[in-house]
Amino acid sequence: MENKKSFASIDEYIAAFPNETQKILKELRAAIQSAAPNAAEKISYQMPTFYLYGNLVHFAAYENHIGFYPAPSGIEAFKDKLSAYKGAKGSVQFPLSQPLPLNLIRKIVKFRVAENMKKAKTSGKQ
């Protein structure tokens, strides 16, 4: 159930979905927050986004899956562990019918944090 409406916050985004999907989205959000406690939350591309010296990850709910978007580098770095899921260059689909791989998600987010911190340091944006 992809919503095409504009959202002002991640809370508003999550509230637009059925209760069971909300529960999964809240678990995903908490996993990301624990791996990137200094990241800011925002809506970007009408998706929940975590931002730290640039976009870290996005996620979105659909009818049958949760889309997770850790950039192509995040997918590439964990491609072996993500091979069980449908995906593309910069995204992976976690079926709603299966538990989220929260430990893997946290590892990917931490990888993206380190990547963005390194880029920020070398570009002098820290």
DSSP file (Angstrom, degrees, kcal/mol; ACC not computed):
  #  RESIDUE AA STRUCTURE BP1 BP2  ACC     N-H-->O    O-->H-N    N-H-->O    O-->H-N    TCO  KAPPA ALPHA  PHI   PSI    X-CA   Y-CA   Z-CA
    1    1 A M              0   0    0      0, 0.0     2,-0.4     0, 0.0    60,-0.1   0.000 360.0 360.0 360.0  76.1    0.0    0.0    0.0
    2    2 A E        -     0   0    0     58,-0.1     2,-0.4     2,-0.0    60,-0.1  -0.607 360.0-143.5 -75.3 126.3    2.3    2.7   -1.2
    3    3 A N        -     0   0    0     -2,-0.4    58,-0.1    58,-0.3    -1,-0.0  -0.760  13.9-165.3 -94.1 136.7    0.9    6.1   -0.3
    4    4 A K        +     0   0    0     -2,-0.4    -1,-0.1     2,-0.1     2,-0.1   0.327  55.4 109.1 -99.6   5.4    1.3    9.0   -2.7
    5    5 A K  S    S-     0   0    0      1,-0.1     2,-0.3    41,-0.1    -2,-0.1  -0.363  77.2-100.2 -80.6 162.9    0.3   11.7   -0.2
    6    6 A S        -     0   0    0     -2,-0.1     2,-0.4     2,-0.0    -1,-0.1  -0.648  35.5-156.8 -83.1 138.4    2.8   14.2    1.3
    7    7 A F        -     0   0    0     -2,-0.3    39,-0.1     1,-0.1    36,-0.1  -0.923  16.1-163.7-117.6 141.5    4.1   13.4    4.7
    8    8 A A  S    S+     0   0    0     -2,-0.4     2,-0.3     1,-0.2    35,-0.2   0.677  75.5   8.5 -93.4 -21.4    5.6   15.9    7.2
    9    9 A S  S  > S-     0   0    0     33,-0.1     4,-2.0     1,-0.1    -1,-0.2  -0.959  72.7-107.4-153.1 166.4    7.3   13.3    9.5
   10   10 A I  H  > S+     0   0    0     -2,-0.3     4,-2.8     2,-0.2     5,-0.2   0.876 119.2  56.9 -66.7 -36.7    8.2    9.7    9.9
   11   11 A D  H  > S+     0   0    0      1,-0.2     4,-2.2     2,-0.2    -1,-0.2   0.928 107.9  47.3 -58.3 -44.4    5.5    9.4   12.5
   12   12 A E  H  > S+     0   0    0      2,-0.2     4,-0.7     1,-0.2    -1,-0.2   0.899 111.6  51.3 -64.6 -40.6    2.9   10.6   10.0
   13   13 A Y  H >< S+     0   0    0     -4,-2.0     3,-1.3     1,-0.2    -2,-0.2   0.957 111.6  45.9 -59.6 -52.1    4.2    8.2    7.4
   14   14 A I  H >< S+     0   0    0     -4,-2.8     3,-1.7     1,-0.3    -1,-0.2   0.881 106.3  59.8 -61.0 -39.2    4.0    5.2    9.7
   15   15 A A  H 3< S+     0   0    0     -4,-2.2    -1,-0.3     1,-0.3    -2,-0.2   0.678  92.1  69.6 -64.5 -17.0    0.5    6.2   10.9
   16   16 A A  T << S+     0   0    0     -3,-1.3    -1,-0.3    -4,-0.7    -2,-0.2   0.525  91.3  75.1 -79.0  -4.6   -0.8    5.9    7.3
   17   17 A F  S <  S-     0   0    0     -3,-1.7     5,-0.1    -4,-0.2   -15,-0.0  -0.659  93.6 -85.2-109.4 162.4   -0.4    2.1    7.2
   18   18 A P     >  -     0   0    0      0, 0.0     4,-2.7     0, 0.0     3,-0.4  -0.209  49.0-102.5 -59.7 156.8   -2.3   -0.8    8.8
   19   19 A N  H  > S+     0   0    0      1,-0.2     4,-2.2     2,-0.2     5,-0.1   0.855 119.9  51.2 -51.9 -44.7   -1.4   -1.7   12.4
   20   20 A E  H  > S+     0   0    0      1,-0.2     4,-1.5     2,-0.2    -1,-0.2   0.899 112.9  45.7 -65.2 -39.4    0.6   -4.8   11.4
   21   21 A T  H  > S+     0   0    0     -3,-0.4     4,-2.7     2,-0.2    -1,-0.2   0.884 109.2  56.2 -69.1 -38.3    2.7   -2.8    8.9
   22   22 A Q  H  X S+     0   0    0     -4,-2.7     4,-2.6     1,-0.2    -2,-0.2   0.914 104.5  53.5 -57.8 -42.8    3.1    0.0   11.5
   23   23 A K  H  X S+     0   0    0     -4,-2.2     4,-1.9     1,-0.2    -1,-0.2   0.916 111.0  45.6 -59.1 -44.6    4.6   -2.5   13.9
   24   24 A I  H  X S+     0   0    0     -4,-1.5     4,-2.4     2,-0.2    -1,-0.2   0.911 112.4  50.6 -66.5 -43.2    7.2   -3.6   11.3
   25   25 A L  H  X S+     0   0    0     -4,-2.7     4,-2.7     1,-0.2    -2,-0.2   0.885 109.4  51.3 -62.9 -38.3    8.0    0.0   10.4
   26   26 A K  H  X S+     0   0    0     -4,-2.6     4,-2.4     2,-0.2    -1,-0.2   0.886 109.3  50.4 -66.6 -38.3    8.5    0.9   14.0
   27   27 A E  H  X S+     0   0    0     -4,-1.9     4,-2.2     2,-0.2    -2,-0.2   0.921 112.3  47.6 -63.1 -43.7   10.9   -2.0   14.5
   28   28 A L  H  X S+     0   0    0     -4,-2.4     4,-2.3     2,-0.2    -2,-0.2   0.932 111.5  49.8 -63.3 -46.4   12.8   -0.9   11.4
   29   29 A R  H  X S+     0   0    0     -4,-2.7     4,-2.8     1,-0.2    -2,-0.2   0.914 110.8  49.8 -59.3 -44.3   13.0    2.7   12.6
   30   30 A A  H  X S+     0   0    0     -4,-2.4     4,-2.3     1,-0.2    -1,-0.2   0.888 109.5  51.5 -63.7 -39.4   14.2    1.6   16.1
   31   31 A A  H  X S+     0   0    0     -4,-2.2     4,-1.5     2,-0.2    -1,-0.2   0.914 112.3  46.0 -63.4 -42.5   16.9   -0.6   14.5
   32   32 A I  H  X S+     0   0    0     -4,-2.3     4,-1.9     1,-0.2    -2,-0.2   0.931 111.7  51.6 -65.8 -45.3   18.1    2.3   12.4
   33   33 A Q  H  < S+     0   0    0     -4,-2.8    -2,-0.2     1,-0.2    -1,-0.2   0.884 108.9  51.0 -59.3 -39.4   18.0    4.7   15.3
   34   34 A S  H  < S+     0   0    0     -4,-2.3    -1,-0.2     1,-0.2    -2,-0.2   0.841 114.3  43.4 -69.4 -31.4   20.1    2.3   17.5
   35   35 A A  H  < S+     0   0    0     -4,-1.5    -1,-0.2     1,-0.2    -2,-0.2   0.715 128.7  27.7 -84.7 -21.8   22.7    2.0   14.7
   36   36 A A    ><  +     0   0    0     -4,-1.9     3,-1.9    -5,-0.1    -1,-0.2  -0.515  67.8 164.2-137.7  66.4   22.8    5.7   13.9
   37   37 A P  T 3  S+     0   0    0      0, 0.0    -1,-0.1     0, 0.0    -3,-0.1   0.722  77.5  51.1 -63.4 -20.8   21.8    7.5   17.1
   38   38 A N  T 3  S+     0   0    0      2,-0.1     2,-0.2    14,-0.0    -5,-0.1   0.449  85.6 111.8 -94.4  -0.1   23.1   10.9   15.8
   39   39 A A    <   -     0   0    0     -3,-1.9     2,-0.3    -6,-0.2    13,-0.2  -0.464  64.7-129.2 -75.4 144.3   21.3   10.7   12.5
   40   40 A A  E     -A   51   0A   0     11,-3.0    11,-2.8    -2,-0.2     2,-0.4  -0.641  17.2-131.6 -88.0 149.5   18.4   13.2   11.8
   41   41 A E  E     +A   50   0A   0     -2,-0.3     2,-0.3     9,-0.2     9,-0.2  -0.828  38.9 145.6-100.1 140.8   15.1   11.9   10.7
   42   42 A K  E     -A   49   0A   0      7,-2.3     7,-2.9    -2,-0.4     2,-0.5  -0.964  48.4-103.9-157.8 172.7   13.3   13.5    7.7
   43   43 A I  E     +A   48   0A   0     -2,-0.3     2,-0.4     5,-0.2    15,-0.0  -0.938  41.0 169.2-104.2 125.9   11.1   12.8    4.8
   44   44 A S  E >  S+A   47   0A   0      3,-2.5     3,-1.6    -2,-0.5    -2,-0.1  -0.999  71.1   2.8-138.1 135.1   12.9   12.7    1.5
   45   45 A Y  T 3  S-     0   0    0     -2,-0.4    -1,-0.1     1,-0.3    13,-0.0   0.816 129.4 -67.3  56.6  30.1   11.4   11.5   -1.8
   46   46 A Q  T 3  S+     0   0    0      1,-0.2    -1,-0.3   -39,-0.1   -43,-0.1   0.755 116.3 109.8  59.5  28.0    8.2   11.0    0.3
   47   47 A M  E <  S-A   44   0A   0     -3,-1.6    -3,-2.5    13,-0.1    -1,-0.2  -0.955  82.4 -95.4-127.2 149.2   10.0    8.2    2.3
   48   48 A P  E     -A   43   0A   0      0, 0.0    11,-1.8     0, 0.0     2,-0.4  -0.446  51.9-172.4 -58.7 132.9   11.3    8.1    5.8
   49   49 A T  E     -AB  42  58A   0     -7,-2.9    -7,-2.3     9,-0.2     2,-0.5  -0.986  23.4-149.1-135.7 139.9   15.0    9.0    5.6
   50   50 A F  E     -AB  41  57A   0      7,-2.6     6,-3.4    -2,-0.4     7,-0.9  -0.948  22.5-164.7-109.0 133.3   17.9    9.1    8.1
   51   51 A Y  E     +AB  40  55A   0    -11,-2.8   -11,-3.0    -2,-0.5     2,-0.3  -0.966  24.8 153.4-127.7 127.8   20.5   11.8    7.4
   52   52 A L  S    S-     0   0    0      2,-3.0   -13,-0.1    -2,-0.4    -2,-0.0  -0.779  89.5 -24.4-152.7 104.7   24.0   12.2    8.7
   53   53 A Y  S    S-     0   0    0     -2,-0.3     2,-0.2    72,-0.1    67,-0.1   0.894 142.0 -14.5  54.5  41.2   26.4   14.1    6.5
   54   54 A G  S    S-     0   0    0     66,-0.0    -2,-3.0     0, 0.0     2,-0.1  -0.488 113.8 -38.1 118.6 168.7   24.1   13.1    3.7
   55   55 A N  E     -B   51   0A   0     -4,-0.2    -4,-0.3    -2,-0.2     3,-0.1  -0.420  48.8-179.3 -64.4 132.3   21.4   10.5    3.3
   56   56 A L  E     -     0   0A   0     -6,-3.4     2,-0.3     1,-0.4    -5,-0.2   0.877  62.2 -20.3 -91.8 -63.8   22.2    7.3    5.1
   57   57 A V  E     -B   50   0A   0     -7,-0.9    -7,-2.6    13,-0.1    -1,-0.4  -0.981  51.0-157.7-146.9 154.5   19.1    5.1    4.4
   58   58 A H  E     -BC  49  69A   0     11,-1.5    11,-2.9    -2,-0.3     2,-0.3  -0.875  12.2-170.4-121.8 159.3   15.5    5.4    3.2
   59   59 A F  E     - C   0  68A   0    -11,-1.8     2,-0.3    -2,-0.3     9,-0.2  -0.985   4.0-177.2-146.8 160.7   12.7    3.0    3.7
   60   60 A A  E     - C   0  67A   0      7,-2.2     7,-3.2    -2,-0.3     2,-0.4  -0.991  21.5-127.0-155.2 148.0    9.2    2.6    2.5
   61   61 A A  E     + C   0  66A   0     -2,-0.3   -58,-0.3     5,-0.2     2,-0.2  -0.804  27.6 176.4-100.4 140.8    6.2    0.3    3.0
   62   62 A Y        -     0   0    0      3,-2.5    34,-0.0    -2,-0.4   -59,-0.0  -0.722  48.0 -85.8-129.6-180.0    4.4   -1.4    0.1
   63   63 A E  S    S+     0   0    0     -2,-0.2     3,-0.1     1,-0.2    -2,-0.0   0.880 122.3  11.9 -60.5 -40.3    1.6   -4.0   -0.1
   64   64 A N  S    S+     0   0    0      1,-0.1    32,-2.4    32,-0.0    33,-0.5   0.441 127.2  24.7-119.9  -1.8    3.8   -7.0    0.3
   65   65 A H  E     - D   0  95A   0     30,-0.3    -3,-2.5    31,-0.1     2,-0.5  -0.968  65.0-115.6-154.8 168.1    7.2   -5.8    1.4
   66   66 A I  E     -CD  61  94A   0     28,-2.7    28,-2.8    -2,-0.3     2,-0.4  -0.963  31.1-142.7-106.8 125.5    9.3   -3.1    3.0
   67   67 A G  E     -CD  60  93A   0     -7,-3.2    -7,-2.2    -2,-0.5     2,-0.4  -0.769  15.2-166.9 -88.3 133.1   11.7   -1.4    0.7
   68   68 A F  E     -CD  59  92A   0     24,-2.6    24,-1.9    -2,-0.4    -9,-0.2  -0.988   3.2-168.7-124.2 128.1   15.1   -0.6    2.3
   69   69 A Y  E     +C   58   0A   0    -11,-2.9   -11,-1.5    -2,-0.4    22,-0.2  -0.801  21.2 158.1-124.8  87.2   17.4    1.8    0.4
   70   70 A P     >  -     0   0    0      0, 0.0     4,-0.8     0, 0.0    21,-0.1   0.106  62.8 -98.8 -96.3  23.3   21.0    2.0    1.9
   71   71 A A  H >>  -     0   0    0     19,-0.8     4,-1.6     2,-0.2     3,-0.7   0.218  45.2 -76.0  74.1 156.9   22.5    3.3   -1.4
   72   72 A P  H 3> S+     0   0    0      0, 0.0     4,-2.8     0, 0.0     5,-0.2   0.851 132.0  58.0 -55.4 -36.2   24.3    1.0   -3.9
   73   73 A S  H 3> S+     0   0    0      1,-0.2     4,-2.3     2,-0.2    -2,-0.2   0.880 104.7  50.9 -63.9 -37.3   27.4    0.8   -1.6
   74   74 A G  H <X S+     0   0    0     -4,-0.8     4,-0.7    -3,-0.7    -1,-0.2   0.859 112.9  45.6 -68.0 -35.8   25.3   -0.6    1.3
   75   75 A I  H >< S+     0   0    0     -4,-1.6     3,-0.7    14,-0.3    -2,-0.2   0.936 113.6  49.1 -69.9 -47.6   23.8   -3.2   -0.9
   76   76 A E  H >< S+     0   0    0     -4,-2.8     3,-1.3    13,-0.3     4,-0.2   0.900 107.4  54.3 -60.5 -43.4   27.2   -4.2   -2.5
   77   77 A A  H 3< S+     0   0    0     -4,-2.3    -1,-0.2     1,-0.3    -2,-0.2   0.754 121.8  29.8 -65.1 -24.1   29.0   -4.5    0.9
   78   78 A F  T <X S+     0   0    0     -4,-0.7     4,-1.9    -3,-0.7     3,-0.3   0.049  79.7 125.8-122.4  24.2   26.4   -6.9    2.2
   79   79 A K  H <> S+     0   0    0     -3,-1.3     4,-0.6     1,-0.2    -2,-0.1   0.826  72.6  54.0 -59.2 -34.5   25.3   -8.6   -1.1
   80   80 A D  H >4 S+     0   0    0     -4,-0.2     3,-0.7     1,-0.2    -1,-0.2   0.932 112.9  42.3 -64.9 -44.2   26.0  -12.1    0.2
   81   81 A K  H 34 S+     0   0    0     -3,-0.3     3,-0.4     1,-0.2    -1,-0.2   0.749 117.2  48.6 -73.6 -23.2   23.8  -11.7    3.3
   82   82 A L  H >< S+     0   0    0     -4,-1.9     3,-2.3    -7,-0.2    -1,-0.2   0.467  81.1  98.6 -92.5  -2.6   21.1   -9.9    1.2
   83   83 A S  T << S+     0   0    0     -3,-0.7    -1,-0.2    -4,-0.6    -2,-0.1   0.708  72.7  64.9 -62.8 -20.0   21.1  -12.6   -1.6
   84   84 A A  T 3  S+     0   0    0     -3,-0.4     2,-0.3    -4,-0.2    -1,-0.3   0.585  98.8  67.9 -76.2  -9.1   18.0  -14.2   -0.1
   85   85 A Y  S <  S-     0   0    0     -3,-2.3     2,-0.1     9,-0.0     9,-0.1  -0.794  88.7-107.6-114.4 152.6   15.9  -11.1   -0.8
   86   86 A K  E     +E   93   0A   0      7,-0.5     7,-3.1    -2,-0.3     2,-0.3  -0.465  57.6 138.9 -66.8 147.3   14.8   -9.4   -4.0
   87   87 A G  E     -E   92   0A   0      5,-0.3     5,-0.2    -2,-0.1     2,-0.2  -0.981  37.9-138.6-172.0-177.7   16.6   -6.2   -4.7
   88   88 A A  E >   -E   91   0A   0      3,-2.1     3,-0.7    -2,-0.3     5,-0.0  -0.716  56.1 -61.4-142.1-168.7   18.3   -3.9   -7.1
   89   89 A K  T 3  S+     0   0    0      1,-0.2   -13,-0.3    -2,-0.2   -14,-0.3   0.843 132.7  12.6 -53.5 -40.7   21.5   -1.8   -7.2
   90   90 A G  T 3  S+     0   0    0    -15,-0.1   -19,-0.8   -16,-0.1     2,-0.3   0.196 121.9  59.6-123.7  16.5   20.5    0.4   -4.3
   91   91 A S  E <   - E   0  88A   0     -3,-0.7    -3,-2.1   -22,-0.2     2,-0.3  -0.952  49.5-163.2-145.7 161.4   17.6   -1.4   -2.7
   92   92 A V  E     -DE  68  87A   0    -24,-1.9   -24,-2.6    -2,-0.3     2,-0.6  -0.990  17.5-137.8-142.6 147.8   16.3   -4.6   -1.1
   93   93 A Q  E     -DE  67  86A   0     -7,-3.1    -7,-0.5    -2,-0.3   -26,-0.2  -0.933  10.5-163.4-111.1 121.0   12.8   -5.8   -0.4
   94   94 A F  E     -D   66   0A   0    -28,-2.8   -28,-2.7    -2,-0.6     6,-0.1  -0.911  26.7-124.1-100.9 116.1   12.0   -7.4    2.9
   95   95 A P  E >   -D   65   0A   0      0, 0.0     3,-1.5     0, 0.0   -30,-0.3  -0.286   6.4-136.2 -60.3 139.8    8.8   -9.4    2.6
   96   96 A L  T 3  S+     0   0    0    -32,-2.4   -31,-0.1     1,-0.3     4,-0.1   0.727 102.9  66.4 -66.4 -20.3    6.1   -8.5    5.1
   97   97 A S  T 3  S+     0   0    0    -33,-0.5    -1,-0.3     2,-0.1   -32,-0.1   0.498  99.2  58.4 -81.0  -3.1    5.5  -12.2    5.7
   98   98 A Q  S <  S-     0   0    0     -3,-1.5     2,-0.0     1,-0.0    -4,-0.0  -0.910  94.3 -97.8-124.8 152.5    8.9  -12.7    7.3
   99   99 A P        -     0   0    0      0, 0.0    -2,-0.1     0, 0.0   -75,-0.0  -0.389  47.3-104.7 -64.0 145.6   10.6  -11.1   10.3
  100  100 A L        -     0   0    0      1,-0.1     2,-1.9    -4,-0.1     3,-0.2  -0.457  25.0-120.6 -67.4 142.7   13.0   -8.2    9.4
  101  101 A P     >  +     0   0    0      0, 0.0     4,-2.5     0, 0.0     3,-0.3  -0.546  43.5 172.8 -81.5  75.4   16.7   -9.1    9.6
  102  102 A L  H  > S+     0   0    0     -2,-1.9     4,-2.5     1,-0.2     5,-0.2   0.830  70.4  52.4 -61.4 -37.7   17.2   -6.4   12.2
  103  103 A N  H  > S+     0   0    0      2,-0.2     4,-2.0     1,-0.2    -1,-0.2   0.921 112.1  46.8 -64.1 -41.8   20.8   -7.3   13.0
  104  104 A L  H  > S+     0   0    0     -3,-0.3     4,-2.5     2,-0.2    -2,-0.2   0.911 110.8  52.4 -64.2 -42.7   21.8   -7.2    9.4
  105  105 A I  H  X S+     0   0    0     -4,-2.5     4,-2.6     1,-0.2    -2,-0.2   0.923 108.7  50.3 -59.9 -44.8   19.9   -3.9    9.0
  106  106 A R  H  X S+     0   0    0     -4,-2.5     4,-2.6     1,-0.2    -1,-0.2   0.905 110.2  50.5 -60.8 -41.2   21.9   -2.4   11.9
  107  107 A K  H  X S+     0   0    0     -4,-2.0     4,-2.2     2,-0.2    -2,-0.2   0.910 110.9  48.6 -63.1 -42.2   25.2   -3.6   10.3
  108  108 A I  H  X S+     0   0    0     -4,-2.5     4,-2.3     2,-0.2    -2,-0.2   0.924 111.8  49.2 -64.5 -43.6   24.3   -2.0    7.0
  109  109 A V  H  X S+     0   0    0     -4,-2.6     4,-2.6     2,-0.2    -2,-0.2   0.916 110.4  50.3 -62.8 -43.4   23.3    1.3    8.7
  110  110 A K  H  X S+     0   0    0     -4,-2.6     4,-2.4     1,-0.2    -1,-0.2   0.894 109.5  52.0 -62.4 -38.7   26.6    1.3   10.7
  111  111 A F  H  X S+     0   0    0     -4,-2.2     4,-2.3     1,-0.2    -1,-0.2   0.925 110.7  47.7 -59.8 -45.1   28.4    0.7    7.4
  112  112 A R  H  X S+     0   0    0     -4,-2.3     4,-2.7     2,-0.2    -2,-0.2   0.875 109.4  53.3 -67.1 -37.0   26.6    3.7    5.9
  113  113 A V  H  X S+     0   0    0     -4,-2.6     4,-2.7     2,-0.2     5,-0.2   0.954 111.0  46.3 -59.9 -49.8   27.4    5.9    8.9
  114  114 A A  H  X S+     0   0    0     -4,-2.4     4,-2.3     1,-0.2    -2,-0.2   0.898 112.6  51.2 -60.4 -40.7   31.1    5.1    8.6
  115  115 A E  H  X S+     0   0    0     -4,-2.3     4,-2.2     2,-0.2    -1,-0.2   0.931 112.9  43.9 -62.9 -46.8   31.0    5.8    4.9
  116  116 A N  H  X S+     0   0    0     -4,-2.7     4,-2.6     2,-0.2    -2,-0.2   0.878 112.6  52.5 -68.2 -37.2   29.3    9.2    5.3
  117  117 A M  H  X S+     0   0    0     -4,-2.7     4,-2.4    -5,-0.2    -1,-0.2   0.917 110.0  48.9 -63.4 -42.6   31.6   10.1    8.2
  118  118 A K  H  X S+     0   0    0     -4,-2.3     4,-2.4    -5,-0.2    -2,-0.2   0.928 112.5  47.7 -62.6 -45.9   34.6    9.3    6.0
  119  119 A K  H  X S+     0   0    0     -4,-2.2     4,-1.8     1,-0.2     6,-0.2   0.916 112.7  49.4 -61.2 -43.4   33.3   11.3    3.1
  120  120 A A  H  X>S+     0   0    0     -4,-2.6     5,-2.3     1,-0.2     6,-0.8   0.896 111.3  49.6 -63.9 -40.0   32.5   14.3    5.4
  121  121 A K  H ><5S+     0   0    0     -4,-2.4     3,-0.5     1,-0.2    -1,-0.2   0.917 112.7  45.7 -66.6 -43.8   35.9   14.2    6.9
  122  122 A T  H 3<5S+     0   0    0     -4,-2.4    -1,-0.2     1,-0.2    -2,-0.2   0.766 116.2  46.0 -73.1 -24.5   37.7   14.1    3.6
  123  123 A S  H 3<5S-     0   0    0     -4,-1.8    -1,-0.2    -5,-0.2    -2,-0.2   0.492 111.6-119.8 -94.7  -3.2   35.5   16.9    2.2
  124  124 A G  T <<5S+     0   0    0     -4,-0.7    -3,-0.2    -3,-0.5    -4,-0.1   0.708  75.8 126.1  76.8  19.8   35.9   19.0    5.3
  125  125 A K      <       0   0    0     -5,-2.3    -4,-0.2    -6,-0.2    -5,-0.1   0.388 360.0 360.0 -91.7   4.0   32.2   19.1    6.1
  126  126 A Q              0   0    0     -6,-0.8    -1,-0.2    -5,-0.1    -5,-0.1   0.479 360.0 360.0 -82.9 360.0   32.5   17.8    9.6
